[in-house]
Amino acid sequence: MIYSERIRILREDRDKKQSEIANILNKSQQGYAHLENDNARLSVDDLITLCKYYNVTADYILGLTDEIKELPKK
């Protein structure tokens, strides 16, 4: 799945460790690693949290677009 690669790239581009992102998602480091290794599915709640954290659209994380767009301002 594309999202597993995208969330890894986003994390690495921001010099974050898996454990840091796992903490944001209330998961263990191993649980988060399963998402990056495509051994677990990304929940909608986790997708929303990651979009907000990285300030990118779900379309980018899900691979519907290759253009990184920031979330619209409210």
Contacts in CASP RR format, 6 or more apart in sequence:
PFRMAT RR
TARGET T0000
AUTHOR 0000-0000-0000
METHOD contacts of the structure
MODEL  1
MIYSERIRILREDRDKKQSEIANILNKSQQGYAHLENDNARLSVDDLITL
CKYYNVTADYILGLTDEIKELPKK
1 38 0 8 1.000
2 62 0 8 1.000
2 63 0 8 1.000
3 42 0 8 1.000
3 47 0 8 1.000
3 61 0 8 1.000
3 62 0 8 1.000
3 63 0 8 1.000
4 35 0 8 1.000
4 36 0 8 1.000
4 37 0 8 1.000
4 38 0 8 1.000
4 42 0 8 1.000
6 60 0 8 1.000
6 61 0 8 1.000
6 62 0 8 1.000
6 63 0 8 1.000
7 21 0 8 1.000
7 35 0 8 1.000
7 36 0 8 1.000
7 42 0 8 1.000
7 50 0 8 1.000
7 61 0 8 1.000
8 36 0 8 1.000
10 50 0 8 1.000
10 54 0 8 1.000
10 56 0 8 1.000
10 61 0 8 1.000
11 17 0 8 1.000
11 18 0 8 1.000
11 21 0 8 1.000
11 36 0 8 1.000
14 54 0 8 1.000
18 29 0 8 1.000
18 32 0 8 1.000
18 33 0 8 1.000
18 36 0 8 1.000
19 29 0 8 1.000
19 32 0 8 1.000
21 32 0 8 1.000
21 50 0 8 1.000
21 53 0 8 1.000
22 28 0 8 1.000
22 29 0 8 1.000
22 31 0 8 1.000
22 32 0 8 1.000
22 33 0 8 1.000
24 49 0 8 1.000
24 53 0 8 1.000
25 32 0 8 1.000
25 46 0 8 1.000
25 49 0 8 1.000
25 50 0 8 1.000
31 40 0 8 1.000
34 40 0 8 1.000
35 41 0 8 1.000
35 42 0 8 1.000
35 46 0 8 1.000
42 50 0 8 1.000
47 58 0 8 1.000
47 61 0 8 1.000
47 62 0 8 1.000
48 58 0 8 1.000
50 61 0 8 1.000
51 57 0 8 1.000
51 58 0 8 1.000
51 61 0 8 1.000
51 71 0 8 1.000
52 71 0 8 1.000
54 61 0 8 1.000
55 70 0 8 1.000
55 71 0 8 1.000
56 68 0 8 1.000
56 69 0 8 1.000
56 70 0 8 1.000
56 71 0 8 1.000
57 65 0 8 1.000
57 69 0 8 1.000
57 70 0 8 1.000
57 71 0 8 1.000
59 65 0 8 1.000
59 69 0 8 1.000
60 66 0 8 1.000
60 67 0 8 1.000
60 68 0 8 1.000
60 69 0 8 1.000
END
